[in-house]
Amino acid sequence: MPRVIRVLLADDHASMRDGMRLVLEIGGTISVVGAAADGREAIREAARLVPDVIVMDIAMPEVNGIDAIEAIRTRHPKTRVVILSMHLDAAYVRRALRAGASGYLLKESAGSEVAEAVRAVHGGQRYLSSAVASVLAADVAAPGAESKLDALSMRERHVLQQLAEGRTSAEIAQRLSLSPKTVETYRSRLMRKLEMDDIASLVKFAIRHGLTTLD
């Protein structure tokens, strides 16, 4: 009898986590061993549980899914990640795959396909839903300019996400173990790199690129 695949769910919506648990555990070949409501918790739970596969959203509080993948895969290279997102955009898919994701599918068409994706990546394959594969193929055929997000370091993305979530420089400094002055320097650098001159523009950029949500 094949070994049961151990899965960690990471999504900031409890209803989505509960629904995915029900779908994945049908049949008895997959067991959901943990859940996380934000990217920081996903990193902690991945270290504690070392699951076979993580099913993760991109837009989550604290640390977004892309940066969480990088942190998890660096420490636990055998853990596979499937992105389950509402974003059908080639830039999101490219970033997720570069970060170390093995699969990408859409929430709107997930259903039992999530279990199929989990089994595929656990077996060493890459899994892209048909809609995602089509968008990625079209992007390769007619590539556009790389997102400005690609020019940001991971630390810059972390600061950007915290700013977009409405935290002060002092709060960000405490969360990221930086000085408030360093946070201000990062904020100025972000505005320069992204060619923006106010926080509202940074927030819109962060939401548009899946670093945070309107929730």
Secondary structure as GFF3:
##gff-version 3
##sequence-region A 1 215
A	DSSP	beta_strand	5	10	.	.	.	ID=ss1
A	DSSP	alpha_helix	14	24	.	.	.	ID=ss2
A	DSSP	beta_strand	30	36	.	.	.	ID=ss3
A	DSSP	alpha_helix	39	49	.	.	.	ID=ss4
A	DSSP	beta_strand	53	56	.	.	.	ID=ss5
A	DSSP	alpha_helix	65	75	.	.	.	ID=ss6
A	DSSP	beta_strand	80	85	.	.	.	ID=ss7
A	DSSP	alpha_helix	90	99	.	.	.	ID=ss8
A	DSSP	beta_strand	103	106	.	.	.	ID=ss9
A	DSSP	three_ten_helix	107	109	.	.	.	ID=ss10
A	DSSP	alpha_helix	113	122	.	.	.	ID=ss11
A	DSSP	beta_strand	127	128	.	.	.	ID=ss12
A	DSSP	alpha_helix	130	141	.	.	.	ID=ss13
A	DSSP	three_ten_helix	148	151	.	.	.	ID=ss14
A	DSSP	alpha_helix	154	164	.	.	.	ID=ss15
A	DSSP	alpha_helix	169	176	.	.	.	ID=ss16
A	DSSP	alpha_helix	180	194	.	.	.	ID=ss17
A	DSSP	alpha_helix	199	208	.	.	.	ID=ss18
###
